[in-house]
Structures are given as structure tokens and as C-alpha cells.
Amino acid sequence: MHHGSCLCGAIKFRITSELPAVQVCHCTQCRKAQGGAFATNILVDRNAIEFISGQDMIKRYESSPGKARAFCLHCGSPIFSERSSLPDVVRIRAGLLDEPLQTSLGSHAYTASKASWWPITDALPNYPEDYCVPGSP
């Protein structure tokens, strides 16, 4: 079981399943939503996430047709994103989870639109566009 929370602690949750590899998304939307070079996401089955507190503090924003990003109304922490085309999956932001985590980096996605100032220096698989890499839920 893994626990996590937003920056202010208003939203607390647990994940009851094993964690798949972290996907690093370099798309323009994720960069703007995170305020950094990329977003670190863990694809989790929606039924494996239990909100302990603060579910009423979650605000959703439809950033593009069929894709919503959820964040804390109080501190603004990004919590997850979800797609209508994958209704059973949420992309939890990996930085919200309490350490230690039993997972590792798995791949980079949307590298064709990555920040010019952030080099990718590891040997992980790179996907120029597609976010849902083979083996993802």
C-alpha cells in the first residue's frame, strides 16, 4: 500500500495496488500544468485509489477534449489526470506519493515537444508522441 497527499495535506489518498513504472511526460500541456520540464505519472487503476480525506477539495479542469486534470483547490497541487477514453485509469502525479516507493522510471513520452533546456540523458525508452506506451493500463 502506498500513501500520498497534496502539498497542504488537505487531500490524502492511498493506492492499494502495486505501482507500475513511472512515465515521464514532456508534452506542452504537462509542462504548463506542472510548471516544470515534465510531469511524472503513475498509471493506476481507478479502483485501487482510496481517498482518505479531501475529496471535496479536488477540482477538475478539462485541459483538452476528453482529458481532465485534477488539482487541490487550496494549495494547487496537481493530483492526477484522467481521460474519457480510459475511464478505469488515472495518472497520479508521482511526486505526491510518500517515500520509499517500490517502482522506478519506465519511459519518456512526447519527447518531440520536450523543453529545449532539459536534456534527456538516460537510456529509457523515448516515445516522440504517444503517451500510452505498450504495457500501460
C-alpha positions in Angstrom: 0.0 0.0 0.0 1.2 3.5 -0.9 0.1 6.8 0.7 0.2 10.3 -0.8 -1.1 13.8 -0.3 -1.1 17.3 -1.8 1.3 20.0 -0.6 -1.1 21.3 2.1 -2.3 17.9 3.2 -5.9 18.6 2.6 -6.1 15.7 0.0 -4.8 12.4 1.3 -5.1 9.1 -0.5 -3.7 5.6 -0.7 -3.1 3.2 -3.6 -3.9 -0.4 -2.8 -2.1 -1.9 -5.8 1.4 -2.4 -6.9 2.9 0.6 -8.7 3.8 0.3 -12.4 6.8 2.2 -13.7 6.8 6.0 -13.7 6.1 7.6 -17.1 7.8 11.0 -17.7 5.6 13.1 -19.9 7.3 16.0 -21.8 4.2 17.3 -23.6 3.5 21.1 -23.6 0.3 20.7 -21.5 2.1 18.7 -18.8 4.9 21.2 -18.7 2.5 24.1 -18.3 0.4 22.2 -15.7 3.4 21.3 -13.6 5.4 24.5 -14.2 8.5 22.4 -15.0 10.2 20.4 -17.7 7.9 17.4 -17.4 5.3 15.5 -15.4 6.0 12.2 -13.6 2.9 10.0 -13.8 2.0 6.6 -12.5 -0.9 5.0 -14.2 -3.2 3.4 -11.6 -6.5 1.5 -11.8 -9.2 3.9 -10.5 -10.5 1.2 -8.2 -7.0 1.0 -6.5 -7.2 4.6 -5.3 -8.9 5.4 -2.0 -9.3 9.0 -0.9 -8.8 9.2 2.9 -9.7 12.9 3.1 -10.2 16.0 0.9 -12.1 14.5 -2.0 -14.3 17.6 -1.8 -11.1 19.7 -2.4 -10.4 18.2 -5.8 -11.2 20.5 -8.7 -11.1 19.2 -12.3 -10.1 21.2 -15.3 -10.7 19.9 -18.9 -7.4 20.8 -20.5 -8.4 19.3 -23.8 -11.4 17.4 -25.1 -11.8 14.2 -23.1 -8.9 15.0 -20.8 -9.3 16.4 -17.3 -6.6 17.4 -14.8 -7.4 17.4 -11.1 -5.8 19.6 -8.5 -6.2 20.8 -4.9 -8.4 23.8 -4.5 -6.4 25.0 -1.5 -2.7 24.6 -2.5 -3.0 24.0 -6.2 -1.0 20.7 -6.2 -1.7 18.7 -9.3 -3.2 15.4 -8.2 -4.0 13.3 -11.3 -5.2 13.4 -14.8 -7.9 11.3 -16.5 -9.1 10.6 -20.0 -12.6 9.7 -21.0 -11.1 7.2 -23.4 -9.5 5.3 -20.5 -12.2 5.6 -17.8 -10.6 3.0 -15.5 -7.2 4.7 -15.3 -5.9 7.8 -13.5 -2.4 9.2 -13.8 -1.4 10.0 -10.3 1.5 12.5 -10.0 4.4 10.5 -8.7 5.8 13.3 -6.5 2.7 13.2 -4.3 3.5 9.7 -3.0 5.3 9.2 0.3 8.7 7.6 0.0 10.0 5.0 -0.3 8.3 3.8 -3.5 8.7 0.4 -5.0 8.8 1.5 -8.6 11.2 3.2 -11.0 11.3 5.3 -14.1 10.0 3.5 -17.1 9.8 5.7 -20.2 9.7 9.2 -21.6 6.7 10.3 -23.7 6.0 13.3 -26.0 9.7 13.8 -26.3 9.2 15.6 -29.7 7.8 18.6 -27.7 10.1 18.5 -24.7 11.6 21.6 -23.2 14.7 22.7 -25.2 16.5 23.4 -22.0 16.1 19.9 -20.4 18.2 17.2 -21.8 17.2 13.6 -21.6 20.3 11.8 -20.7 19.2 8.3 -19.6 18.7 5.2 -21.7 14.9 4.8 -21.0 12.6 4.3 -24.0 11.6 7.5 -25.7 8.3 8.0 -27.4 8.1 11.1 -29.6 4.3 11.4 -29.4 2.2 8.5 -27.9 1.8 8.7 -24.1 0.2 5.2 -23.7 3.2 3.1 -24.1 2.9 -0.7 -24.6 2.1 -2.5 -21.4 0.3 0.5 -19.8 -3.1 0.0 -18.3 
